[in-house]
Each structure stands twice: as C-alpha cells, then as structure tokens.
C-alpha cells in the first residue's frame, strides 16, 4: 500500500501512456489531434501558390464505391474535386471526418464539386466504421488501380482539392478543419471558374 501511495503519479502516468497507445485510447488521441490541427489549419493558408502547383497529368484512376460500383476519376474531369485519403485506424483521419462530413453536406448538391473519400482499409471494416459513427452518406471509395503520380502520398490523411483545369490547388497532409470559411472560399472560387 505504501508503494502505491508513493508512486501514484508514476502509475498514473504509465497508465495514461498505455491508454494512449492502445486501441482504447483512439477517441482521446483523435480529440487531442483535432484540437491542435484545427487551430493550426485556421492559421495556415491551405491554398498552394500558383507557381508551386502540380497539374494532374492523368485522371485515369479506377475506384469502387461501397456498393462495388466501378468509377473512374475521368468521370469528374472539369469539376472541382476534393479527394481525402483516410483509414479507420488513423487518429488524425478520424479527427477530421466530422468537419469533412459537414463540408460534404454543405456542398453535396453543387454539381461543380465532387467529393471522393478514398479509404485505405478493408471494405467491411470501413462499412462498419461508417455505420457506427454516422458517416454512411459520405461517398467512400476503394482503389482499384494505381493512383496518379501527382496524388501519391506516403501519409494519411492527405487531402487534395483539384480545380476544373486539373491543377492541385490544395494538398494538405494531416488533420484539418475542412468546414472552415477558408475552405468554403476555395471551393466556391474554383467552382465558379
């Protein structure tokens, strides 16, 4: 009993570490990431300077949706495209999904804007996650062919916004508040062009 009284701070610290780095700690990690990343994403400029933008050389990228229907990025050429690469096991991905959902709800009826949530997970795991967390309406896809070189990233989440001409105007790695006035302005600006 004396040991516990003397070491309670150390035991609490190690207990917190264990909790943070196990699956049980995922909601807490996502909450902490959300707080930090949402503050920074409101400060930093998400839009890439025109001279630093990459141009999408090919739209040939096959995807399959939650109902196993095949689609190709070519179908969305000439539209503003938001692509979010994510996974259910990724705390920053989970942290930003609520803001992406609100952004999608705001613009889902805009015919000039397309959303593609590309999951890097097994379809059955993704479907269960979407159901459990009330994200079923998100247009989630799974890769069926190699991703275009300009959209390749070794990190998730990575989100791109591509203008109607194929220029990558936003490339953000890490969680962000996607339902911000900055993102609304970017989407609306390029949807009007």
Secondary structure, DSSP 8 states (H G I E B T S, - for coil): -HHHHHHHHHHHHHHHHHHHTSGGGHHHHHHHHHHHHHHHHHHS--B--GGG--B------EEEETT--EEEGGGGTTSEEEEEEE-TT-HHHHHHHHHHHHHHHHHTT-TTEEEEEEE-S-HHHHHHHHHHTT-TTS-EEEE-S---GGG--SSSSEEEEE-TTSBEEEEEES---SSSHHHHHHHHHHHH-
